[in-house]
Amino acid sequence: MDAAEEIPMTIDEMAGRLKCSRGWVQLSIDAGCPQDTEGRINIRDFMLFQLSNIHRIRELAGLSPMETVGKPSDLRPNVKAILTTQLEWLQARSTKSSVKQAAKMVYDKMRTVD
């Protein structure tokens, strides 16, 4: 990761930078993602937190448990779990039908690849 990923950001800045919803960033914070004293987070900590805590994020989101193959020494397999969780969360929480439809389309496509 480069130095830009270490710069603390607000929730809105993080959502804009990562092109995700503000609610998704807030969900990770609610699950325990580390923040600085001003409530800001950096991309590195945000991503590592999600990789290590996807089960907690799913639980908080009200989604069913998911088996993952990532280990503390190699969390790369959890990337798919994060994407799956985001897509399921968007289908359940988005207020825009177009976002729900797009999330479902990508989710269904991912399932056919398995």
Buried (B, 14 or more C-beta within 10 A) or exposed (E): EEEEBEEBBBBEBBBEBBEBBEBBBBBBBEBEBEBEEEEBBBBBBBBBBBBEBBBBBBEBBEBEEBEBEBEEEEBEEBBBBBEBBBBBBBBEBBEEEEBBEBBBEBBEEEEEEE
